[in-house]
Amino acid sequence: MKVSDILRVKGSTLYTIHPEQALAEAAKTMADHDIGSLVVMDHGDLAGMLTFREVIQATVRNSGVFGSLTVRTVMDDHPLTCTPETDIDEVRRMMLSRHARYMPVMTQRTLMGVISFYDVAKAVVDGQDFENRMLKAYIRDWPVEEGATAGERQALL
């Protein structure tokens, strides 16, 4: 399974912010849209990633207030990225190694979307569920050997 498979199911809604915008504005956008991250774009280029983790850490460091903090001062300016062709297993390894919950999906310099650890986990579970259903259907259609007892036949069902 590829990242493009997740993006196809997830949809194309993207939320971005400029690095010079106020952190308070970014937090409001995240709360209003019930999202955990914003992609930080500067003149059409990926500049960083802002997640609820950075917002909370900055707020705690600033004694519980946003004050005059800007997105640039707290964002991750070197976020992990992937492409639509990246395999989901590779994305899982990348996200786990950096404790990243969100990852921008890029094609060269174009932002294609954002996937979350939740999106990846859901895709894996959905894939495993499908595989399990196929295996169970295959087993149900398995020919019963001659001489099998009624209990053995029932166990196959």
N, C-alpha and C positions, 0 to 999 in steps of 0.2 A: 504494500500500500504506500502511496505517495502523498505528500503534502497537498498536492492539487486535488486529491480525493476529498480531503477534509474541507478545503476551501469551497469546493463545489456544493457540498452539503450545508456548510455554514452560512454561505451568502457573502455579499460583498460590502457590507456596511463597515466603514472605517472611520475612526475618530483620531484626529491629529491635532497638534498644538504647536505653536511657535516657541522657540526656546526663550524668547524675551518676555513671554506672557507671565502674568503673576501666578504663583503657585496656588493661590486661593481660587483663581479662575479655573485652573486645571482640576483641582479637587472638586469644585462645583460641577464641572462637566462630567467627571467620573461618577459622582453621586447621582446627577440627573439622569444619566443613561445606564446606571447600574453596571458599570464596566470597571475592570481592574487595571486597565492600562491605557495610555495614550502614546501614539507614535509621535515623536518630536521631529518635525520637518522644518528645514531652513532653506528657503529658495529652491524648493523642489527636491532637495536631497535629505536623506535620512541623517538626522543629527543625533538622535538618541532615543531612549525609551523611558517613559515615566510610568511607574507602577505604584500601587497603593503602598508597597513597601518603602519606596523612597519618600513618599508623601508623609507617612507616619514617622519615619526616622528623622526627617527634617523638622517636622512639627515638634517632636520631643526635644531635639537639640535646641530649638528656638523657644523653649519654655511654654509649649502648647499653643503658640500662635503662628500664623503664617507670616505676619508682618509684611515686609517688602521683598520676601524671597521670590525669586523667579524660577521658572522651570529649569533654565540652564544650570543654576547653582546646585540642583539636587538630582537631575536626571542621570541615568546610566548613559554615558557618551560613547560606550563601546558595546552595544548590545549584540547578543548572538543573533545571527540571521540564518535563514535557509532559503532554498529556492523551491518552486512548486514541484520540482523533480526529486527533491530529497526524500529518501525513504523514511518512513515513520520510525523504524527502529533506530536509525541514526539520530533523528530528532529527539527521541526519548533519552538516548545516551548524552546528547549535548545538553539538554535541559537539566538532567539529573546532575551532571558534572558541575554545572554552574549555579545550581539551585534557581534556575530561571523558570518563571511561571508563564511568561509570554515571549513570543518570538516573531519579529517581523519576517514576512515572506517577501523576498526581493527577486526580481528578474533584472539583472544588471543593476541599474540605478532606479528602477521603477518599483514602488511599493505595491504589492499584489494583495496583501492582507496581513492579518495577524492571527497566529494560532496560539492557543493557551494549552497548558498542561492538561486541563480538563478536556479540551478538544481531542488531544492525542489519546488520553486514557479512554474516552468514549469510543473513538474509532477502533482502538484495539479490542475493547470489550465487545463492540458490535461485530467486529470481524470474527472473534472467537465464538460468539453466539451463533453466527451464520454457519461457521464450520461445524459446531456441535450439532446443529439441526441437520446438516447434510450427512454427517456421520451416523446420526440416529436413524435417519431415513434409509440410509444404505444398510444399516444393520437390520432394520425391520424387513427389508426386502431380501435379506440373506436366505438362500435356500436351506430348508431344514433337512438334515441328513436322515436317511432312512434308519429306522430303529431308534430315533430319539424319543425319549420319554415325554409325557405331557408337560412335566415340570421344566424340562430343558427347552421345549418349544415356547412355553410361557416366558421363560427368562429372556428369550430373544426379543420378545415384544416389549 
